[in-house]
Amino acid sequence: MVAETALVAAAQGGDRAAFECLVMSCQARILRWLTRLTQNRAVAEELLQESLFKAFVSLHGFRAEASFSTWLAHIARNTFYAWKKEQGRRPDQDALDEDTVAAEDGLVDWPSHTESPETLLWQQELTQSLSQAMAELPQPLSQALSLREQEGLSYEEIAQIQQVPIGTVRSRIHRARESLSHTLKDLMEPA
């Protein structure tokens, strides 16, 4: 998506608000997934924060071979596996003070909860506009884009689901991205 590409470029340039906007679209889904895996909401939140920190630090290496949400999900998965392995060695991990762990990992104050009212309003407006623009897309286009960007499926998997050739899937995703980019262009322009 052009909007995602612009946000990634801005975030790679050090724009924390752009990074937070990228994260906003997928963090709830990743948190739900981590909560299911760990069976512990507090641990899942800690793993998510660690994943976000790792993603922010290594953002310069993101090459957009997959969507940002897929890339972040891979980081979260690896963070979960590392935690799981650690649990096998140190079963008393839960006894550690969460604030101490967060401070040692450099996760204190991440993500910032001191966004300006303007930033919060812009994020809300962007989310609402994106939802409305997705709803206005023809169903085959919105389905293809959702399967790719939200579910992280490959073009081949989407082609099987939609029962169309891969070229059609690529075309649908491209057309959906172009439409969304055009619709959201005004919101993505720097203020």
Sequence and secondary structure as in RCSB ss.txt:
>XXXX:A:sequence
MVAETALVAAAQGGDRAAFECLVMSCQARILRWLTRLTQNRAVAEELLQESLFKAFVSLHGFRAEASFSTWLAHI
ARNTFYAWKKEQGRRPDQDALDEDTVAAEDGLVDWPSHTESPETLLWQQELTQSLSQAMAELPQPLSQALSLREQ
EGLSYEEIAQIQQVPIGTVRSRIHRARESLSHTLKDLMEPA
>XXXX:A:secstr
 HHHHHHHHHHHTT HHHHHHHHHTTHHHHHHHHHHHHS HHHHHHHHHHHHHHHHHTGGG   SS HHHHHHHH
HHHHHHHHHHHHHH GGGGGS HHHHHHHTT TT S S   HHHHHHHHHHHHHHHHHHHHS HHHHHHHHHHHT
S   HHHHHHHHTS HHHHHHHHHHHHHHHHHHHHHHHS  
